[in-house]
Structure formats: C-alpha cells, structure tokens
C-alpha cells in the first residue's frame, strides 16, 4: 500500500512538472511570436532569446515567490501579479538589451512590455480554468 502511494505521488509530481514545462514552452512561444511581429529577429533567434529570458525570469520568479510568501496575507493577489509583472519586465528588458545589441533600447522595452503583457494575460486566463 505504501509503495502504491509513493508511486502515485511521484506520478502526480511528474505530471505537474510536465504541465509547468508545457506552460513555460507556451510562454516562450508567445513571446517569440511577439518579437517576430515587432521585427527584432527571425523566429529561431527570437525563440532562442525568448527561451533564455524566460528561463532566467522563471528561476528569479521562483525565488521571488518564496521571498514574498510571508507577505501573501498582507498584499492582494492583484498586487502580487503586478509585482511579478514589473519584475519580469525589468529583468527581461535588461536581458533583451544584452541579447539584441543592434536594436534600439526603446523598441526593446516596448517589445518587452507587450510580450509580457500578452504572456501574463495568458497565464491569468490559465488560472481561471
């Protein structure tokens, strides 16, 4: 019986990990498409750079969530979303400037704001399911 519960727990954790990776892949794809629409690179360049900035921001976001956990009862869910959004925009914008050195800074910041807005709307809609 204990082995069954352990196997079920491992299976559930594995399924959750795959779902989170699928969501991360969807966000990377969404942001790559936004980059292409703004003409700051071909699809594969945009996809690779989107992968880099989103993996870094996911790691930093995980750390931030753990730091904000004690505050979760003191700030609203909307405030948490806004904090995560702006931290993501700043962090990804700075990374984008390192990756796209031949693109104007103003265009990169606009792209960063738009791509993260689209991503956060997607993530918010997922929370409604």
LINTA-V603630 format. One record per pair of residues at least 6 apart in sequence whose ideal C-beta (glycine too) atoms are under 8 Angstrom apart, sorted by the first residue. I is the first residue (numbers start at 1). J is the second residue. Records with the same first field share a line. If there is no record, write none. Layout:
I=J / J
This chain:
23=123 / 126
24=54 / 55 / 58
26=122
27=54 / 119 / 122 / 123
28=47 / 50 / 51 / 54
29=47 / 50
30=115 / 118 / 119 / 122
31=46 / 50 / 53 / 54 / 115 / 116 / 118 / 119
32=43 / 46 / 47 / 49 / 50
33=46
34=111 / 114 / 115 / 118
35=41 / 46 / 49 / 50 / 111 / 115
36=42 / 43 / 46
38=107 / 110 / 111 / 114
40=46 / 100 / 103 / 107 / 108 / 111
41=49 / 100
49=96 / 99 / 100
50=115
52=95 / 99
53=91 / 92 / 95 / 96 / 99
54=92
56=91 / 92 / 95
57=88 / 91 / 92 / 95
60=87 / 91
61=84 / 87 / 88
64=83 / 84 / 87
68=75 / 80 / 83
72=80
75=83
81=120 / 124
84=120
85=116 / 117 / 120
88=116 / 120
89=112 / 113 / 116
92=112 / 115 / 116
93=108 / 109 / 112 / 113
96=108 / 111 / 112
97=105 / 108
100=108
